Amino acid sequence: MTEDKNRAKGRAFMRRVVVTGIGAVTSVGLGVKAFAKAMRDGVSGVSEITSFDTTGFATNKGCEVRGFEPQQWVHRLNPASLGRSAQFAVAAAVMAVKDAAIDRKQLSAGRCGVSIGTTDGESQVIDRLTEQAVRGGYASISYDLIRQVPSHHISFAISRELELDGGAVTIPTACSAGNYAIGYAYDSISLGDTDFMLCGGADSICRKTFAGFYRLGTIAPEVCQPFDSARKGILTGEGAGVILLESLDSALARGARIYAEVLGYGLTCDADHMVAPNKSSIARCIRLAHKNAGISANDVDYVCAHGTGTVANDITEAGAIHEVFGERMPPVSSIKSMIGHTMGAASALASIACAVAVEEGFIPPTINHRETDPSCDLDCVPNRSREAELRIVQNNGFAFGGNNAITVYARYAH
């Protein structure tokens, strides 16, 4: 009882944090309006992979970003000096700032930080350097490419483009990294360390990741079918999702549009297995997120699942959800059925899906669905989005190494 009182007292001194700007670079559209429409319409971003040669693989499907011209958003920096992941991240950050209708000078003059999650950083650059080394030896590798490799360049590039000096971190916790970055940003603002944060995740499709999942036997031949009895695995994807967070007081003072409020998050590490998820650890992460957000399982109206479309992961995630929610199961869907697995951008783009779902009143569908696996037993919102008045939503993010991160969002209430 004393612990709960102390926690409530501590929360009273924390600032409320809201989402006021969104930027999305995805295989189903560029910008928040295109992304939100695609989520509502159940659009598939699957196409043939062109970023690398897929000769020798039994499949060539993925979710690449099409029609992306970095010079449309990257102006202060030379886009050619950035790897594709950094280009995505900077573009998404610029979109988020524009969407928030805030003067860049206010951000650069204030305390605005950056936190971006990623799996591989500049994975396409690593592919190219590896090819150079194999074909011509280490002496042949490009120094200009080497300069693009460090993953911290992703967040640093955003700071440089927008002239921000509030600190920049890159969090490389793989497929849950976007949620980690958002949690970091939430703490920074709620505790008063910063006034604004640009946060999210970015990654680009690459041969290394595709080949790795292919060797594990988890690449789907045509489409991703989370929670379906006929599911065959993931489709690798790419993109970036960046949101602008600020304190509620700041948002109200400038009359900002508020997509959603960030209530809190939870983190756990399985410390168990490199690739196999742990149901108990995921369930504990969900409970921690609820506790941090000050809610109960009964308050959650929708769960945006990690939902990879692999046999083991979907069953484990569904089992953890059942363990926490019991008989009162909320709808659970996976946007990876539409945009593939975007690695470090995955939970960031799912967070954006949560924010627009709360703001616009709908639940994104799980497309490509035929029959729900009885071992999952979820209402996965099959094939068509669903109109719904959402008050509180939960976004799941899990990663290799057992890095679990879950964020919780709510419709802003006065």
Buried (B, 14 or more C-beta within 10 A) or exposed (E): EEEEEEEEEEEEEBBBBBBBBBBBBBBBBBBBEBBBBBBBBBBBBBBEBEBBEBEEBEBBBBBBBEEBEBEEBBEEBEBEBBBBBBBBBBBBBBBBBBBBEBEBEBBBEBBBBBBBBBBBBBBBBBBBBEBBEEEEEEEEBEEEBEEBBEBBBBBBBBBBBBEBEBBBBBBBBBBBBBBBBBBBBBBBBBEEEBBBBBBBBBBBBBBBBBBBBBEEEBBBEEBBBBBBBEBBBBBBBBBBBBBBBBBBEBBBEBEBBBBBBBBBBBBBBBEEEEEEBBBBBBBBBBBBBBBBBEBEBEBBBBBBBBBBBBBEBBBBBBBBBBBBBEEEBBBBBBBBBBBBBBBBBBBBBBBBBBBBBBBBBBBBBBBBBEEBBEEBBBBBBBEEBBEBEBBBBBBBBBBBBBBBBBBBBBBBEE
